[in-house]
Amino acid sequence: MTAAADVIRARTVVRPSIGLVLGSGLGDFADRVEKAERFPYSTLPGYPGATVSSHRGELVVGEIAGVGVMVMAGRGHYYEHGDAAVMRTPIETMAALGCTAVILTNAAGGLERETPPGNLMLITDHINFAGTNPLFGEPTDKRFVGLSQAYDRGLMGHFRAAAAAEQVPLAEGVYMWFNGPSFETPAEIRAARILGANAVGMSTVPEVILARFFGLKVAAVSTITNYAAGMSNVELSHEDVKEMAPLGAEKLMRILPRVISAYGRG
Protein backbone atom coordinates (compact mmCIF):
# COMPACT_ATOMS: atom_id res chain seq x y z
CA MET A 1 0.00 0.00 0.00
CA THR A 2 1.35 3.43 -0.95
CA ALA A 3 0.86 6.62 1.04
CA ALA A 4 -1.11 7.97 -1.93
CA ALA A 5 -3.45 4.98 -1.73
CA ASP A 6 -4.15 5.80 1.93
CA VAL A 7 -5.07 9.39 1.00
CA ILE A 8 -7.42 8.21 -1.74
CA ARG A 9 -9.04 5.44 0.29
CA ALA A 10 -9.84 7.92 3.08
CA ARG A 11 -11.92 10.11 0.75
CA THR A 12 -13.88 7.74 -1.47
CA VAL A 13 -15.86 4.53 -1.13
CA VAL A 14 -15.36 3.72 -4.81
CA ARG A 15 -13.15 0.69 -5.34
CA PRO A 16 -11.66 1.01 -8.83
CA SER A 17 -11.04 -1.96 -11.07
CA ILE A 18 -9.39 -0.16 -13.98
CA GLY A 19 -7.02 2.78 -14.30
CA LEU A 20 -6.65 5.24 -17.17
CA VAL A 21 -3.78 7.55 -18.06
CA LEU A 22 -4.93 10.37 -20.32
CA GLY A 23 -2.53 11.91 -22.79
CA SER A 24 -2.68 15.19 -24.69
CA GLY A 25 -6.19 16.19 -25.76
CA LEU A 26 -7.97 13.71 -23.51
CA GLY A 27 -8.12 15.61 -20.22
CA ASP A 28 -11.82 16.36 -20.69
CA PHE A 29 -12.63 12.67 -20.38
CA ALA A 30 -11.99 13.04 -16.65
CA ASP A 31 -15.07 15.28 -16.51
CA ARG A 32 -17.24 12.31 -17.45
CA VAL A 33 -16.43 10.43 -14.27
CA GLU A 34 -19.46 10.02 -11.97
CA LYS A 35 -19.31 10.01 -8.17
CA ALA A 36 -16.01 11.79 -8.70
CA GLU A 37 -13.43 12.63 -6.08
CA ARG A 38 -10.63 14.82 -7.43
CA PHE A 39 -7.04 14.80 -6.21
CA PRO A 40 -4.48 17.30 -7.55
CA TYR A 41 -1.19 15.46 -7.93
CA SER A 42 0.33 17.90 -5.44
CA THR A 43 -1.85 16.31 -2.70
CA LEU A 44 -0.74 12.74 -3.44
CA PRO A 45 2.63 11.59 -2.05
CA GLY A 46 4.94 10.37 -4.79
CA TYR A 47 2.86 11.64 -7.70
CA PRO A 48 4.81 13.58 -10.33
CA GLY A 49 4.23 17.20 -11.10
CA ALA A 50 2.81 17.65 -14.60
CA THR A 51 4.62 20.44 -16.43
CA VAL A 52 3.25 19.83 -19.94
CA SER A 53 0.72 22.54 -20.77
CA SER A 54 -1.85 20.07 -22.12
CA HIS A 55 -1.80 17.89 -18.98
CA ARG A 56 -4.01 18.82 -16.00
CA GLY A 57 -2.13 17.03 -13.23
CA GLU A 58 -5.20 15.63 -11.51
CA LEU A 59 -6.40 12.19 -10.43
CA VAL A 60 -10.14 11.53 -10.56
CA VAL A 61 -11.61 8.49 -8.79
CA GLY A 62 -15.20 7.49 -9.46
CA GLU A 63 -17.27 5.52 -11.94
CA ILE A 64 -17.72 5.30 -15.69
CA ALA A 65 -20.47 3.06 -17.05
CA GLY A 66 -20.95 1.79 -13.50
CA VAL A 67 -17.34 0.60 -13.26
CA GLY A 68 -14.91 1.97 -10.66
CA VAL A 69 -12.07 3.88 -12.31
CA MET A 70 -8.94 5.86 -11.47
CA VAL A 71 -8.37 8.46 -14.17
CA MET A 72 -5.06 10.29 -14.40
CA ALA A 73 -5.55 13.54 -16.32
CA GLY A 74 -1.92 13.94 -17.31
CA ARG A 75 1.26 11.99 -16.65
CA GLY A 76 4.87 12.52 -15.74
CA HIS A 77 7.40 12.03 -18.54
CA TYR A 78 11.00 10.92 -18.50
CA TYR A 79 11.99 14.15 -20.24
CA GLU A 80 10.42 16.24 -17.45
CA HIS A 81 12.04 14.50 -14.51
CA GLY A 82 15.05 12.57 -15.84
CA ASP A 83 13.61 9.45 -14.23
CA ALA A 84 12.11 6.62 -16.27
CA ALA A 85 10.31 5.43 -13.12
CA VAL A 86 8.50 8.74 -12.54
CA MET A 87 5.14 6.95 -12.94
CA ARG A 88 5.96 4.14 -10.53
CA THR A 89 3.92 5.48 -7.59
CA PRO A 90 0.77 6.16 -9.66
CA ILE A 91 0.84 2.71 -11.25
CA GLU A 92 1.60 1.02 -7.93
CA THR A 93 -1.27 2.97 -6.35
CA MET A 94 -3.67 1.65 -8.98
CA ALA A 95 -2.68 -1.90 -8.10
CA ALA A 96 -2.84 -1.18 -4.37
CA LEU A 97 -6.42 0.08 -4.64
CA GLY A 98 -7.63 -2.96 -6.54
CA CYS A 99 -7.21 -2.12 -10.21
CA THR A 100 -6.50 -5.15 -12.36
CA ALA A 101 -5.93 -3.28 -15.62
CA VAL A 102 -4.79 0.06 -16.99
CA ILE A 103 -5.56 1.84 -20.25
CA LEU A 104 -2.80 4.14 -21.46
CA THR A 105 -3.32 6.86 -24.06
CA ASN A 106 -0.92 9.22 -25.78
CA ALA A 107 -0.40 11.64 -28.63
CA ALA A 108 1.98 10.21 -31.23
CA GLY A 109 3.61 10.91 -34.55
CA GLY A 110 2.39 8.64 -37.31
CA LEU A 111 4.62 6.78 -39.75
CA GLU A 112 1.84 5.41 -41.95
CA ARG A 113 0.15 7.43 -44.69
CA GLU A 114 -2.91 5.20 -44.21
CA THR A 115 -3.32 6.56 -40.66
CA PRO A 116 -3.30 10.35 -41.02
CA PRO A 117 -3.46 12.83 -38.14
CA GLY A 118 -6.73 12.74 -36.26
CA ASN A 119 -6.95 8.96 -36.27
CA LEU A 120 -6.32 6.28 -33.63
CA MET A 121 -3.82 3.44 -33.42
CA LEU A 122 -4.21 0.52 -31.04
CA ILE A 123 -0.74 -0.37 -29.78
CA THR A 124 -0.03 -4.06 -30.23
CA ASP A 125 3.66 -3.97 -29.29
CA HIS A 126 6.41 -1.47 -28.60
CA ILE A 127 10.09 -0.75 -29.14
CA ASN A 128 12.03 0.82 -26.27
CA PHE A 129 14.38 3.10 -28.20
CA ALA A 130 15.06 5.38 -25.23
CA GLY A 131 17.83 3.26 -23.78
CA THR A 132 16.49 3.29 -20.23
CA ASN A 133 14.00 1.34 -18.14
CA PRO A 134 11.80 2.20 -15.13
CA LEU A 135 13.02 -0.92 -13.34
CA PHE A 136 16.67 0.15 -13.19
CA GLY A 137 17.70 -0.25 -9.55
CA GLU A 138 14.84 -2.58 -8.57
CA PRO A 139 16.57 -4.95 -6.10
CA THR A 140 14.35 -8.01 -6.48
CA ASP A 141 14.10 -10.62 -9.21
CA LYS A 142 10.68 -9.21 -10.06
CA ARG A 143 12.61 -6.76 -12.26
CA PHE A 144 12.89 -9.48 -14.93
CA VAL A 145 9.42 -8.77 -16.32
CA GLY A 146 8.25 -10.75 -19.33
CA LEU A 147 6.90 -8.56 -22.12
CA SER A 148 6.16 -11.07 -24.87
CA GLN A 149 2.45 -10.34 -24.30
CA ALA A 150 2.69 -6.88 -22.77
CA TYR A 151 -0.60 -5.79 -24.34
CA ASP A 152 -3.57 -7.83 -23.18
CA ARG A 153 -5.45 -9.68 -25.90
CA GLY A 154 -8.78 -9.43 -24.11
CA LEU A 155 -8.54 -5.66 -23.71
CA MET A 156 -7.47 -5.27 -27.33
CA GLY A 157 -10.54 -7.25 -28.30
CA HIS A 158 -12.73 -4.86 -26.31
CA PHE A 159 -11.17 -1.92 -28.17
CA ARG A 160 -11.78 -3.51 -31.56
CA ALA A 161 -15.40 -4.24 -30.68
CA ALA A 162 -15.98 -0.74 -29.29
CA ALA A 163 -14.45 0.92 -32.36
CA ALA A 164 -16.62 -1.19 -34.65
CA ALA A 165 -19.75 -0.31 -32.64
CA GLU A 166 -18.94 3.40 -32.86
CA GLN A 167 -17.84 3.14 -36.50
CA VAL A 168 -14.46 4.61 -35.61
CA PRO A 169 -11.46 3.52 -37.71
CA LEU A 170 -8.86 1.88 -35.49
CA ALA A 171 -5.43 1.19 -36.92
CA GLU A 172 -3.05 -1.18 -35.15
CA GLY A 173 0.70 -1.11 -34.87
CA VAL A 174 3.98 -0.82 -33.01
CA TYR A 175 4.84 2.25 -30.92
CA MET A 176 8.46 3.35 -30.49
CA TRP A 177 9.48 5.29 -27.39
CA PHE A 178 11.95 8.16 -27.78
CA ASN A 179 13.29 10.19 -24.85
CA GLY A 180 12.10 13.59 -26.04
CA PRO A 181 11.49 16.41 -25.41
CA SER A 182 12.90 17.36 -28.81
CA PHE A 183 11.10 15.80 -31.74
CA GLU A 184 12.75 13.08 -33.76
CA THR A 185 14.93 13.76 -36.82
CA PRO A 186 14.04 12.50 -40.29
CA ALA A 187 16.95 10.04 -40.04
CA GLU A 188 15.60 8.68 -36.76
CA ILE A 189 12.18 8.24 -38.34
CA ARG A 190 13.72 6.34 -41.25
CA ALA A 191 15.43 4.11 -38.69
CA ALA A 192 12.15 3.65 -36.81
CA ARG A 193 10.42 2.50 -39.98
CA ILE A 194 13.20 0.01 -40.71
CA LEU A 195 12.91 -1.36 -37.16
CA GLY A 196 9.17 -1.88 -37.56
CA ALA A 197 7.56 1.10 -35.82
CA ASN A 198 4.23 2.54 -36.96
CA ALA A 199 4.11 5.48 -34.53
CA VAL A 200 6.56 7.32 -32.28
CA GLY A 201 6.18 9.18 -29.00
CA MET A 202 7.69 10.23 -25.69
CA SER A 203 5.69 8.26 -23.11
CA THR A 204 3.70 5.09 -22.38
CA VAL A 205 6.40 2.42 -22.61
CA PRO A 206 7.66 3.01 -19.04
CA GLU A 207 4.07 2.76 -17.78
CA VAL A 208 3.55 -0.50 -19.66
CA ILE A 209 6.64 -1.99 -18.03
CA LEU A 210 5.60 -0.76 -14.59
CA ALA A 211 2.05 -2.03 -15.03
CA ARG A 212 3.26 -5.49 -15.94
CA PHE A 213 5.68 -5.34 -12.98
CA PHE A 214 2.72 -4.72 -10.66
CA GLY A 215 0.58 -7.38 -12.32
CA LEU A 216 -1.82 -5.14 -14.24
CA LYS A 217 -3.23 -5.96 -17.67
CA VAL A 218 -2.47 -3.28 -20.25
CA ALA A 219 -4.05 -1.71 -23.29
CA ALA A 220 -2.73 1.40 -25.02
CA VAL A 221 -3.96 3.68 -27.80
CA SER A 222 -2.23 6.49 -29.66
CA THR A 223 -3.96 9.55 -31.05
CA ILE A 224 -2.00 10.33 -34.20
CA THR A 225 -1.47 14.10 -34.09
CA ASN A 226 1.05 14.58 -36.89
CA TYR A 227 3.10 12.85 -39.52
CA ALA A 228 6.55 12.12 -38.14
CA ALA A 229 9.63 14.17 -39.05
CA GLY A 230 10.57 14.13 -42.72
CA MET A 231 7.15 12.97 -43.90
CA SER A 232 5.93 16.51 -44.62
CA ASN A 233 7.41 19.95 -45.17
CA VAL A 234 6.08 21.18 -41.82
CA GLU A 235 8.41 21.63 -38.83
CA LEU A 236 6.93 19.84 -35.82
CA SER A 237 5.82 21.77 -32.75
CA HIS A 238 3.96 21.08 -29.54
CA GLU A 239 1.37 23.69 -30.49
CA ASP A 240 0.48 21.64 -33.56
CA VAL A 241 0.21 18.52 -31.39
CA LYS A 242 -2.18 20.30 -29.02
CA GLU A 243 -4.25 21.55 -31.95
CA MET A 244 -4.65 18.12 -33.55
CA ALA A 245 -4.96 16.00 -30.40
CA PRO A 246 -8.68 16.78 -29.78
CA LEU A 247 -9.65 15.35 -33.19
CA GLY A 248 -8.52 11.86 -32.29
CA ALA A 249 -9.45 12.33 -28.65
CA GLU A 250 -13.10 12.85 -29.57
CA LYS A 251 -13.12 9.44 -31.25
CA LEU A 252 -11.33 7.79 -28.36
CA MET A 253 -13.76 9.29 -25.83
CA ARG A 254 -16.60 7.57 -27.69
CA ILE A 255 -14.81 4.24 -27.47
CA LEU A 256 -13.53 4.29 -23.89
CA PRO A 257 -16.88 3.94 -22.03
CA ARG A 258 -17.67 0.83 -24.07
CA VAL A 259 -14.26 -0.67 -23.30
CA ILE A 260 -14.59 0.09 -19.59
CA SER A 261 -18.10 -1.36 -19.48
CA ALA A 262 -17.02 -4.52 -21.29
CA TYR A 263 -14.07 -4.99 -18.95
CA GLY A 264 -16.28 -4.41 -15.91
CA ARG A 265 -18.64 -7.16 -17.06
CA GLY A 266 -15.70 -9.55 -17.15
N, C-alpha and C positions, 0 to 999 in steps of 0.2 A: 504493500500500500504506500502510495506517495503522499507527501504533505498536501499536494494539490488535490488529490482524491478526497482527503479529509475535509478540505474546505468545500468542495462541491457536494459531498454527501450530506454535510450539515445544512445545506440550503435547499435541497430538492429531494422529493420522494421518487422522482423518475429514476428508473434503473435502465440505463441505455444498453442496447444490444449491438449497436453499430455506430461507428464513428465516421465523420466526414471531414476532410481537409479541403477547404475551398481556395482555389487559386484566383488569379486575376479575372475580374469580371463577374465572379460568382458570389460576392459578398451578400448580395440581396437575398440569396436563398436562405440565409440565416433568419430573415424576417418571416419566413413561412413556418417556423417552428412554433408549435402550440405548447401551452403550459410551460412557457419558456422562462428559464432563469439565465441571466446574462452575467458573465464574468470577464471583465477586462483582463488581459494577460498579466497586467501589472499587479493584480490581486492574487495570482496563482503562483506559488513557489515553484521555481524551476522552469516556468514558461518563458519563451524567448520574446523579446521586444520585436515588434514588427515595424520595420523602417521603410518598407516599400509603400509608395503612396496609394497603391490600389488594394492594400490589405488592411482590414479594420483592426486586427489585433484583439479579437473578442471570441470567447467560447460561449456557445449557447447550448444549454441542456434542456431537452423537452421531448416532444413527440412529433413525428411526421407520419401520416397515414396510420396513426395508432401505434407506431413502433417507437420505442425509446431511442433517442439519438444524442450524440455529442457532436456538435458542429463547430469546427474551428474556422472562423472567418479570417483567414490569413495564416501564414506559416512563417517560421524562421528559415532562412536560407544559409547555406554554407558561406556564400559570398558576403553576407552581412556580418557574420560572427566568427568566421575562420575556424568553425568547428562543425565537422560533418555530423556530429551527434547532437546538434542543437535541438532536434525534435524528439530526443529520447524521452524526456519527462512527459510531454503530451501523449506520446504513443503508449508509454508505460501506464499512464493514468487511465487511458481508455481500457486497457486490459484489466487494470485494478478495479474498475467500476463495473466490470461485467461485459464489456463489448467483446464480441467474438469475431468481428470483421471491421475493416476500415475501407472506405472509398476515398481515393485520392484524385484530385483534379488539378490541372495546371494549364497554363498558356504555353504554347509551343510553336516553334518554327517548323513548317511543313517542308518535306523533301519530295512530295509527290504532286505532280500537276493535277492528278485525278482527285486530290483532296485540297481544294483551294481554301484560303482564309475564310473563316466563318463556319467551318465544318468541324466535326468531331472525329477523333480517332481513339478507339478502344486499344489500350496498351496490352499486348499479348506477351511481351518480353522486353528486356532492357539491356543496354550496354553501359557499363560504368566506365566512362571515358575520363572521369575526373581524377582518377589516381588516388583516391582516398576512400575511407570506409567508416561508417559510424560506429563500428565495433572495434576500432583500434583501441587498445588498452583494456578491453574487457578481459578480466582475469580468469574466467571459467571456460570450460570446453564448450559451453553453449555458443561461444563466438563462431563456431564452425557451422554456420547456418546453411542448410541446403536450399538452393534457389532454382532447382530444375523445374519446379512448378510454382514459381513465386506468385503468379496471378491465378486466382482460384477459378476453376472451370465452371463451377456452379454460378458464381457471381457474374462471370462473363456471359453465361447463358441468360441470366436475368437482364443484363444490359441489351443483349441482342433482341430479346422478346419485347422489352420496353420500347426500344427504338422502332421496331416494326409496328407496334401498336400505335405509336405517335407519328408514324410515317416520317421519321427523321433518319436521313442517311447516316450510317455509322461505319466509317472505315476502321480497319484494324492494322496494327503494325508494331514495330519495334521503336522504342524511345531511347535516345542516347543522352546521358547526363554529362553536361559540361559544367565547369566550375562557375562561369560567369565572374563578375557582372557584365564584362564586355561581351558583345555579341561575337559569334563565331566568324572566322574568315571564310572566304570562298574556298580556299584550299582545305580547310578543316571540314567544310560541308562535303566536298568531293570525297574526302577520306571517309566521312560518315556513311555516305552512300555505298562506297566500296565495302565497308564493314557490315552493311545490312540494315542501317537505320532508316526509318521512315519519318521520324520527327526528332527534333532536338530541343532541349530545354535545360533549365538551371535548378531543378528541384526533383522531388518525388522519389528518386532512386534511394536516397538515404532512408526515407520513411518506409519504403517497401522492405528494406533490409531490417529495420527496427521492428516493423510489424511482424515479420516472420520470426524474428528473435523472441518476441513476446507471445507468439502463438496465435496471432490474428490472421484470418483470411484477408486477402487483398484483391481489390479491383482498382483500376486506374484509367482515367480518361483525359485526353488532351483536347483542349480547344485550340484549333489551329488559327493563329492570329496573323501570320505572315508567311510568305515564302522565305526560306532560309537564304543566307548570304550568297550572293552570286547568281541567284535564280531570277532576279529582276534588277532593274537599274536604280532601285530605290535604296538609299542608305537606311538601315534599320535603326529604330529608336523606340524607347519605352513608351513614348506618347502614342505612337502608332499601335503598339501592343494594347494599350489601354483603350484605344478607340475601337479596335476590332474585337476585343475580348467579349463584349456583351452580345455580339451576334451569335457566336457559338454557345455562349452561356445560356441564352434564352432557350435554345434547343435542349441543352443538358438539364435545365431546370424542369422541363417537361418530362424528362425521362426519369430523373432521380426519385420522385415519389413512388413510381411504379416499381423501381428496383428495391427500394427500402421496404415497401409493402410485401413484395414477393419474398424477400429475405426473411422478414418477420413471420411470414406464414410457414417458414421452414421448407 
